[in-house]
Amino acid sequence: MEQLQTIAMPLIFLVLISAMLYFLMIKPQRKRQKEHEELMEKIRRGEKVVAAGGIYGQIESVSEDTVVLKLESGATMRVAKDSVIGKQIK
């Protein structure tokens, strides 16, 4: 009986650590990834977005893997579609 307890305790500890990792790290990451994929499907010309690096712009055109942003100065910039991290608020 005592030998069973010495085997079961580390096993239970391992299961608890695995469950904590899943709920604290893996599940939230998957949720963010799903939200980003939905954003990539929905972005359209004319929307104001924020790209990685803090670049703000309005979408001029969207292709399969790139987006052309019109910046405030009037210049345009082509960025990877995945670098768009969100829509501008306001």
Secondary structure, 3 states (H helix, E strand, C coil): CHHHHHHHHHHHHHHHHHHHHHHHHHHHHHHHHHHHHHHHHHCCCCCEEEECCCEEEEEEEECCCEEEEECCCCCEEEEEHHHEEEECCC
